[in-house]
Amino acid sequence: MTRPTVFMYSGQGSQYFHMTRELYERHPRYRLWLDHCDDIAFPVLGKSVVDTIFDPDRSKSDPFDSLADSNAALLCVEYSLTRVIQEMGHRPDALVGYSLGEITAAVVAEVIPLEFGISFAVEFARILAERTPLSGMLAVLCSAEVLRSHAGLFADCWVTGRNFDGNFVVSGRVDAVARLEHALGQEAVVCQRLPVNYGVHTELIDPVEEEVRGILGTANFAPPRIPIVSSASTDQVVEVTADVVWAAMRRPVDFAQTIEKVTAAGDATFMDLGPSATLATFVKYILPPGSGSAQVHTINRFGQDLKALSEFQVKTASSCG
């Protein structure tokens, strides 16, 4: 019996300059789809997404932290990767989005057009930049027990993502996150600053709710043609509404529980359609020993996109059977 296939879409923090560069240069179909997205995004951004991603003056290690640019870039890359994977013959039985990835999922499920998805991603970013305080986001690589044993350190921050046992995300104002990062370092707790400068998934974005809902109110949400599972609610989304989209941006993400719920219904093959293999890595640590589920990624941060895509084909040939 064939296991169901789940496409997964990562959000902010998984982006980097020059992501998919080799694929764009050497895979004609990927280039066609990314150029198509670029044509749509150009009038919204006022510049080329492709030129921004592949900026020769930037290196992979530079923070890709302009929210409007990176939101558009992530959606365009994930959508283009999806089209390539679909052209290879893969059809998803469900879609899982992580934060901004829920917008990509809505586009792939044909709930909203690609044009609206890109426009919303950019406008949402601009509203946050104009009307919410600068913030920080920190991935903490240790057991969530530290939240109880060192509760005072986290007093000015919010837990905004639970990825797996030993990996969670906290957000807060810039100074608060800087203090927390320093304090955790003093306690020998490993953490990593993420390139996200606004307080998504916290009360810091509440002042823009009305304006964001106003944008969402212009959308004609269609029924999902592919089932969508939200990492904010951890459940299947029966109907996408403005409430659902706002919740995906405002509520904390519980990716671990989301995957646990999906696999409770049976084994699945999880395909990471993001640029960093982030969600495939998370799933690897979420699945219990002996699980019949599998996780695969399309590309990662190390380049060699064609090799990664070739390995994806080999792995999916066996894991989907």
C-alpha positions as CSV (number, residue, x, y, z in Angstrom):
1,M,0.0,0.0,0.0
2,T,1.3,3.4,-1.0
3,R,1.9,5.8,1.9
4,P,0.3,9.2,1.5
5,T,2.6,12.1,0.5
6,V,2.7,15.3,2.5
7,F,4.3,18.4,1.0
8,M,5.8,20.7,3.6
9,Y,6.5,24.5,3.3
10,S,8.9,26.3,5.7
11,G,8.7,29.9,6.7
12,Q,10.9,32.7,7.8
13,G,14.3,31.7,8.9
14,S,14.8,29.1,6.2
15,Q,15.8,31.7,3.5
16,Y,19.3,32.6,2.4
17,F,20.9,34.5,-0.5
18,H,21.7,32.3,-3.5
19,M,19.2,29.6,-2.5
20,T,18.5,27.4,-5.6
21,R,21.1,29.2,-7.7
22,E,22.4,26.0,-9.4
23,L,18.9,24.8,-10.0
24,Y,18.0,28.2,-11.6
25,E,21.1,28.1,-13.8
26,R,20.9,24.5,-14.9
27,H,17.3,23.3,-14.6
28,P,15.1,24.9,-17.4
29,R,11.8,24.0,-15.8
30,Y,12.7,25.5,-12.4
31,R,14.0,28.6,-14.1
32,L,10.7,28.9,-16.1
33,W,8.6,28.8,-12.9
34,L,10.8,31.1,-10.9
35,D,10.8,33.6,-13.8
36,H,7.1,33.3,-13.9
37,C,6.9,34.2,-10.2
38,D,9.3,37.0,-10.7
39,D,7.1,38.5,-13.4
40,I,4.2,38.5,-10.9
41,A,6.2,39.8,-7.9
42,F,8.1,42.6,-9.8
43,P,5.2,45.2,-9.8
44,V,4.5,44.4,-6.1
45,L,8.1,44.7,-4.9
46,G,9.2,47.2,-7.5
47,K,12.2,45.0,-8.2
48,S,13.2,41.5,-9.3
49,V,12.9,38.7,-6.8
50,V,15.5,36.7,-8.9
51,D,18.0,39.6,-8.8
52,T,17.5,39.9,-5.0
53,I,18.0,36.2,-4.3
54,F,21.1,36.0,-6.5
55,D,22.6,39.4,-5.6
56,P,26.3,39.1,-6.5
57,D,27.2,41.5,-3.7
58,R,25.7,39.1,-1.1
59,S,27.0,35.9,0.3
60,K,25.1,32.9,1.7
61,S,26.2,33.9,5.2
62,D,24.7,37.4,4.9
63,P,21.4,37.7,6.8
64,F,18.5,37.8,4.3
65,D,16.4,39.8,6.7
66,S,14.4,42.3,4.6
67,L,11.0,40.9,5.4
68,A,9.2,42.0,2.2
69,D,12.0,40.6,0.0
70,S,12.4,37.4,1.9
71,N,8.7,36.7,2.1
72,A,8.4,37.0,-1.6
73,A,11.5,35.0,-2.2
74,L,10.4,32.1,0.0
75,L,7.0,31.9,-1.6
76,C,8.4,32.1,-5.1
77,V,11.1,29.5,-4.5
78,E,8.7,27.1,-2.7
79,Y,6.0,27.4,-5.4
80,S,8.6,26.8,-8.2
81,L,10.1,23.8,-6.4
82,T,6.5,22.4,-6.1
83,R,5.8,22.8,-9.8
84,V,9.1,20.9,-10.6
85,I,8.3,18.1,-8.2
86,Q,4.8,17.8,-9.5
87,E,6.2,17.6,-13.0
88,M,8.3,14.7,-11.8
89,G,5.0,12.9,-11.0
90,H,4.6,13.6,-7.3
91,R,1.1,14.4,-6.1
92,P,0.5,15.5,-2.5
93,D,-2.3,14.0,-0.4
94,A,-1.9,16.8,2.1
95,L,0.1,20.1,2.6
96,V,1.7,21.3,5.8
97,G,2.7,24.9,6.2
98,Y,4.9,26.4,8.9
99,S,4.1,30.1,9.4
100,L,4.6,31.9,6.1
101,G,4.6,28.4,4.5
102,E,0.9,28.3,5.1
103,I,0.5,31.0,2.4
104,T,2.5,28.8,0.0
105,A,0.2,25.9,1.0
106,A,-2.9,28.0,0.3
107,V,-1.5,28.8,-3.2
108,V,-0.6,25.2,-4.0
109,A,-4.1,24.1,-2.8
110,E,-5.6,26.7,-5.1
111,V,-7.3,28.4,-2.2
112,I,-5.8,31.7,-3.4
113,P,-4.1,32.7,-6.7
114,L,-0.4,32.9,-6.8
115,E,-0.8,36.7,-7.4
116,F,-2.7,37.2,-4.2
117,G,-0.3,35.0,-2.2
118,I,2.7,37.1,-3.3
119,S,0.9,40.4,-2.8
120,F,-0.3,39.5,0.6
121,A,3.2,38.2,1.7
122,V,4.8,41.5,0.6
123,E,2.1,43.8,2.0
124,F,2.0,42.0,5.3
125,A,5.8,42.4,5.6
126,R,5.5,46.1,4.8
127,I,2.8,46.7,7.4
128,L,4.9,44.9,10.1
129,A,7.9,47.1,9.2
130,E,5.9,50.3,9.3
131,R,3.8,49.7,12.4
132,T,5.4,47.1,14.7
133,P,8.6,47.3,16.8
134,L,11.9,45.7,15.7
135,S,12.2,42.3,17.3
136,G,14.4,39.2,17.3
137,M,13.9,35.5,16.9
138,L,16.1,32.9,18.5
139,A,16.3,29.1,18.0
140,V,17.1,27.4,21.2
141,L,18.7,23.9,21.0
142,C,17.9,22.2,24.2
143,S,15.0,20.6,26.0
144,A,12.0,22.8,26.7
145,E,12.7,22.0,30.4
146,V,14.9,25.0,30.4
147,L,11.7,27.1,30.1
148,R,10.8,25.9,33.6
149,S,14.3,25.6,35.2
150,H,15.3,29.1,33.9
151,A,11.9,30.8,33.6
152,G,13.3,34.2,34.6
153,L,15.5,34.3,31.6
154,F,12.5,34.0,29.2
155,A,10.3,36.5,31.1
156,D,10.4,39.2,28.3
157,C,10.1,36.7,25.4
158,W,7.5,34.4,23.9
159,V,7.8,30.8,22.7
160,T,6.8,31.1,19.1
161,G,7.7,27.7,17.8
162,R,8.0,24.1,19.1
163,N,9.8,22.1,16.5
164,F,10.8,18.9,18.2
165,D,12.1,17.8,21.6
166,G,15.3,19.8,21.9
167,N,14.5,22.6,19.5
168,F,12.2,25.5,20.1
169,V,12.0,29.2,19.0
170,V,11.5,32.3,21.1
171,S,10.8,35.8,20.0
172,G,10.7,39.3,21.6
173,R,11.8,42.8,21.3
174,V,15.4,43.3,20.2
175,D,16.9,44.1,23.6
176,A,15.0,41.2,25.3
177,V,16.2,38.6,22.7
178,A,19.8,40.0,23.0
179,R,19.7,39.6,26.8
180,L,18.3,36.1,26.5
181,E,20.9,35.0,23.9
182,H,23.7,36.3,26.2
183,A,22.2,34.6,29.3
184,L,21.7,31.3,27.6
185,G,25.3,31.4,26.4
186,Q,26.4,31.9,30.0
187,E,24.4,28.7,30.8
188,A,26.1,26.8,27.9
189,V,22.8,26.5,26.1
190,V,23.2,26.5,22.3
191,C,21.1,29.0,20.4
192,Q,21.0,30.6,17.0
193,R,19.7,34.0,15.9
194,L,17.3,33.8,13.0
195,P,17.0,36.4,10.3
196,V,13.6,37.6,11.4
197,N,13.2,41.2,12.6
198,Y,9.5,41.4,13.5
199,G,7.4,39.8,16.2
200,V,5.3,37.4,14.2
201,H,3.5,34.9,16.4
202,T,3.5,37.3,19.3
203,E,1.3,40.1,20.7
204,L,3.7,42.6,19.2
205,I,1.9,42.4,15.8
206,D,-1.6,42.8,17.3
207,P,-1.8,46.5,16.4
208,V,-1.8,45.6,12.7
209,E,-4.6,42.9,12.9
210,E,-7.3,45.2,11.5
211,E,-5.3,46.3,8.6
212,V,-4.1,42.8,7.7
213,R,-7.7,41.5,8.0
214,G,-8.7,44.3,5.6
215,I,-6.3,42.9,3.0
216,L,-7.5,39.4,3.6
217,G,-11.1,40.6,3.2
218,T,-10.4,41.3,-0.5
219,A,-9.6,37.6,-1.2
220,N,-12.0,35.1,-2.5
221,F,-11.0,32.0,-0.7
222,A,-11.8,28.8,-2.6
223,P,-12.2,25.4,-1.0
224,P,-8.8,23.6,-0.8
225,R,-8.2,21.2,-3.7
226,I,-5.6,19.5,-1.5
227,P,-6.1,19.1,2.3
228,I,-4.1,21.6,4.3
229,V,-2.8,21.0,7.8
230,S,-2.0,24.1,9.8
231,S,1.0,24.1,12.1
232,A,-0.7,26.9,14.2
233,S,-3.9,24.9,14.9
234,T,-2.2,21.5,14.4
235,D,-5.3,20.3,12.6
236,Q,-6.7,20.1,9.1
237,V,-8.1,23.3,7.8
238,V,-11.6,22.6,6.5
239,E,-12.1,26.2,5.2
240,V,-9.5,28.9,4.7
241,T,-10.7,32.2,6.0
242,A,-9.2,35.5,7.2
243,D,-9.3,34.1,10.7
244,V,-7.2,31.1,9.7
245,V,-4.6,33.1,7.9
246,W,-4.3,35.6,10.7
247,A,-4.0,32.8,13.2
248,A,-1.1,31.3,11.1
249,M,0.8,34.6,11.5
250,R,-0.2,35.3,15.1
251,R,-0.4,32.1,17.0
252,P,2.7,30.1,18.0
253,V,3.7,27.2,15.8
254,D,3.6,23.7,17.2
255,F,5.2,21.7,14.4
256,A,6.0,18.7,16.5
257,Q,2.4,18.2,17.5
258,T,1.2,18.8,13.9
259,I,3.4,15.9,12.6
260,E,2.5,13.7,15.5
261,K,-1.2,14.2,14.6
262,V,-0.6,13.5,10.9
263,T,1.3,10.3,11.6
264,A,-1.3,9.1,14.2
265,A,-3.6,8.5,11.2
266,G,-0.9,6.3,9.6
267,D,2.6,6.4,8.1
268,A,3.4,9.1,5.5
269,T,6.2,10.4,3.3
270,F,7.0,13.9,4.2
271,M,8.6,16.0,1.4
272,D,10.3,19.3,2.3
273,L,9.7,21.8,-0.5
274,G,11.6,24.6,1.4
275,P,15.1,25.8,0.5
276,S,16.9,24.6,3.6
277,A,15.7,21.0,4.4
278,T,14.6,22.5,7.8
279,L,11.3,20.7,8.1
280,A,12.7,17.4,6.9
281,T,15.2,17.6,9.7
282,F,12.5,18.4,12.2
283,V,10.5,15.4,11.1
284,K,13.5,13.2,11.4
285,Y,13.7,14.0,15.1
286,I,9.9,13.9,15.7
287,L,9.3,10.4,14.2
288,P,9.7,7.7,16.9
289,P,12.2,4.8,16.4
290,G,10.8,2.2,14.1
291,S,8.3,4.6,12.4
292,G,7.2,3.5,9.0
293,S,7.1,7.2,7.9
294,A,9.9,8.8,5.9
295,Q,11.2,12.3,5.3
296,V,13.0,13.6,2.2
297,H,14.1,17.1,1.1
298,T,14.5,18.6,-2.3
299,I,17.4,21.0,-1.8
300,N,19.4,22.3,1.1
301,R,21.9,25.1,2.1
302,F,24.9,23.3,0.8
303,G,24.4,23.9,-2.9
304,Q,24.7,21.1,-5.4
305,D,21.0,21.4,-6.1
306,L,20.9,19.0,-9.0
307,K,22.6,16.3,-6.9
308,A,20.2,16.9,-4.1
309,L,17.2,16.7,-6.5
310,S,18.7,13.5,-8.0
311,E,19.0,12.0,-4.5
312,F,15.4,13.1,-3.8
313,Q,14.2,11.1,-6.9
314,V,16.1,8.0,-5.7
315,K,14.8,8.3,-2.1
316,T,11.2,8.9,-3.2
317,A,11.2,6.0,-5.5
318,S,11.7,3.7,-2.5
319,S,9.9,5.6,0.2
320,C,6.7,6.2,-1.6
321,G,6.2,2.5,-2.3
